[in-house]
Amino acid sequence: MTRNAGTQPPMPEQGAMGSTRRHQLTCAVCGRVFASARPQALYCSSGCKQAVLLQRRHEAGWRNRHRRCPRCGSVFVARRSDGVFCSGACRQAVHRKRTTHMKAQA
């Protein structure tokens, strides 16, 4: 009745909810084959998932940056999320017009 500890088969890894079924999947980012209890898993690690999320955030930020300059009317891609004018010259011209208009009223 004694068991030899070296002859026992290894225990299967348990996944979510005690399931022992593992799926062989390929990572959508790095292409590495990995095992997961979830058949819909796309990424092999949190690093690969984070890389995809950062890329999506970066692309979403640039999509909405096409603007029209209020001074000259040209369409441009803003370098900053709060960019309003196409160039420093347009920004400065509007500022000068606004400040001289305020001085004339005073």
C-alpha positions as CSV (number, residue, x, y, z in Angstrom):
1,M,0.0,0.0,0.0
2,T,2.9,2.3,-0.2
3,R,3.1,4.7,-3.1
4,N,6.3,5.6,-4.8
5,A,6.2,9.4,-5.2
6,G,8.3,9.4,-8.4
7,T,5.9,7.2,-10.4
8,Q,2.7,9.4,-10.0
9,P,1.6,11.2,-13.1
10,P,1.8,15.0,-12.9
11,M,-1.5,16.8,-11.9
12,P,-3.1,18.6,-14.8
13,E,-3.2,22.4,-14.5
14,Q,-6.6,23.7,-13.5
15,G,-8.1,26.7,-15.2
16,A,-11.1,28.8,-14.4
17,M,-13.8,27.2,-12.4
18,G,-11.8,24.1,-11.8
19,S,-11.7,23.1,-15.5
20,T,-8.7,21.1,-16.6
21,R,-9.3,21.7,-20.3
22,R,-6.5,23.8,-21.8
23,H,-6.6,25.3,-25.3
24,Q,-3.5,25.8,-27.5
25,L,-3.7,29.3,-28.9
26,T,-1.4,31.7,-30.8
27,C,-0.8,35.2,-29.5
28,A,-2.2,37.9,-31.8
29,V,0.8,40.2,-31.0
30,C,4.0,38.1,-30.8
31,G,2.8,34.9,-32.5
32,R,3.9,32.7,-29.6
33,V,1.9,29.6,-28.9
34,F,0.4,29.5,-25.4
35,A,-2.1,27.5,-23.3
36,S,-5.2,29.0,-21.8
37,A,-8.3,27.8,-20.1
38,R,-10.3,30.4,-22.1
39,P,-10.7,29.5,-25.8
40,Q,-11.3,33.2,-26.7
41,A,-8.0,34.4,-25.2
42,L,-6.0,36.5,-27.7
43,Y,-2.8,37.4,-25.9
44,C,-0.1,35.3,-24.2
45,S,0.7,37.8,-21.5
46,S,-0.4,41.1,-20.0
47,G,2.6,42.8,-21.8
48,C,1.1,41.8,-25.2
49,K,-2.3,42.9,-24.2
50,Q,-0.9,46.3,-22.9
51,A,0.9,46.8,-26.2
52,V,-2.3,46.4,-28.2
53,L,-4.2,48.8,-25.8
54,L,-1.5,51.5,-26.1
55,Q,-1.4,51.2,-29.9
56,R,-5.2,51.6,-30.1
57,R,-5.1,54.6,-27.8
58,H,-2.3,56.2,-29.9
59,E,-4.3,55.7,-33.1
60,A,-7.5,57.0,-31.6
61,G,-5.7,60.2,-30.5
62,W,-4.4,61.0,-34.0
63,R,-7.7,60.3,-35.7
64,N,-9.5,63.2,-34.2
65,R,-6.7,65.8,-34.7
66,H,-7.7,67.0,-38.1
67,R,-8.8,70.6,-37.6
68,R,-9.6,73.8,-39.5
69,C,-7.6,76.9,-38.5
70,P,-10.1,79.6,-37.4
71,R,-7.9,82.4,-38.9
72,C,-6.8,81.1,-42.4
73,G,-9.3,78.2,-42.8
74,S,-6.6,75.6,-43.8
75,V,-7.0,72.0,-42.7
76,F,-4.2,70.7,-40.5
77,V,-3.2,68.0,-38.1
78,A,-2.9,69.4,-34.6
79,R,0.4,68.4,-32.9
80,R,-1.3,68.6,-29.5
81,S,-4.8,67.6,-28.3
82,D,-5.7,71.2,-27.6
83,G,-4.2,72.7,-30.8
84,V,-6.4,75.3,-32.4
85,F,-4.3,77.1,-35.0
86,C,-2.3,75.7,-37.9
87,S,0.9,77.7,-37.1
88,G,2.4,80.1,-34.6
89,A,1.9,82.9,-37.1
90,C,-1.9,82.4,-37.2
91,R,-2.1,82.1,-33.4
92,Q,-0.1,85.3,-32.9
93,A,-2.1,87.2,-35.5
94,V,-5.4,86.3,-33.7
95,H,-3.8,87.3,-30.4
96,R,-2.7,90.7,-31.7
97,K,-6.1,91.4,-33.2
98,R,-7.8,90.5,-30.0
99,T,-5.5,92.6,-27.8
100,T,-5.6,95.6,-30.0
101,H,-9.4,95.4,-30.2
102,M,-9.5,95.3,-26.4
103,K,-7.2,98.3,-26.1
104,A,-9.4,100.3,-28.6
105,Q,-12.5,99.6,-26.5
106,A,-10.9,100.7,-23.2
